[in-house]
Every structure is written in structure tokens, then in C-alpha cells.
Amino acid sequence: MKELILGGARSGKSLLAEKRAAECGLHVVYLATAEARDGEMNRRIAHHRERRPADWGCAEETLHLAARLRELAAADRCILVDCLTLWLSNLLFAGQAAAQAEAGEAIGCPLLDAETTALIELLPRLPGRIIVVSNEVGWGIVPMHPVSRLFADEQGRLNQRVATVCERVTLVAAGLPLSLKPAAN
């Protein structure tokens, strides 16, 4: 089964994903997309590591998520991807889309397009269980800064595309899960 778990910052989405992964009965591999670029991010990463069971595997991938999932996926494995939001940010900056938005240029990001398309095409075909965590960022006002607008737009598009190919989609608010797309029994 493929599952998308959405929520705002500190909504409990990662906790829910970790709980579902722990309860699924498969060997779990935590696939992290974050880059530790400052002390605050180092602390966030450490907090996530401390919460995870010692027997879970851990892999990292900041850009080529579909390729890494292809390597890791197996029928007897649950892969927990945390999170699409940081992955998208990595793609926007690595692919120069953020710089283009900052400069007021038209956005053309082959890296973003190729990597997100690869993920959407691959996800339904992967063996095993895949749980993907992502932020829901589109409920506020339209951001003033061009890079922030680009990010919010692309995050919304990515979440929609991933939700389409997942069997289950759950929104988490205040630690409470709300089923948006229940898994078929």
C-alpha cells in the first residue's frame, strides 16, 4: 500500500507515519530527505532519530528520491519517506528554480520536473509499503516573496499528484488524523 500523510508544521504527521510504519509488521527503512545546513536543522534531525526504533534502517536522499526508492523497495519492507516538503525545497534550490523566481524570471526547472514525474510514475509500481509525509502549506495567504509563492504552488501540485497515486491519504491536525482517502479493504 502507498500512503500519503499530510499536515502542517508540528501537526503530528511524522508521529502518525512512524506509528503506522511500526505497526505494519514489515522491516522499516526511514528515508530522510533533509539536509543539515544549520544548528536548528541538526536538532530537528536528532529529534527524529531519537524517536525511531533502533532496528529501523535509515537511508538518505536529498534529490533523486524515485531512484532511491527503486533501490530500497521490497515486498517485505516499509519505507517511510520524511518528507516531500524538504525534498521539494532541495529540488527548487538545486535546480535553480528558486533563483529564477527571485530574479523575476520565468521558471523552468528540468530537475524538478524530471524528479517529480519519476516519483509519480514509480510510486504505484513499487513493492511493499510506502508511507510518504508531506506538509500542507496552502491554507494561508498567498506569500509575498516570489520564492515562497513558487514553493507553495509547487508543494500543492506535488501533494495533489502524490495523493492521486496513493491508496490512502490522511490529513493530520493537532495530532488527530482525518482520513481523506481511506484504504480499500
C-alpha angles and dihedrals in degrees: 000000000000117000135184118202114194133184146131126273111304091000094133097256095131092046090053091047091050091048093051092046092050092049098047096083095231130112106270127221116189109213109200122198100183126111117211099228098153143015095266092054090046088057092049091051092047090051091054092047092051092053096052123092113256093238094061117104120232130211132170132214125165102178118005099056098155093052091049092048090051089055095047105037118105135158091250096047139085115206117199111199112200107207146004091178095065090040090054091049090051090052094048093053098038092048094048094241090123091053090049092051091048090052093048092244128142109273118244115162115169091177092055093044094047096045097045092046091049090052094049093048095046103041098076092048098051119110121234128020123318122191115188124193121204139165122248102220103160102086098085133068121297105274118248097220117080094226091050091049091050091049094048091048094048093044090053092049092047093049091051093050094047092046089055093058097041123090093213130035122183129184117207122204124169089351092302120120120223116193111229096169113016119212113253113248 
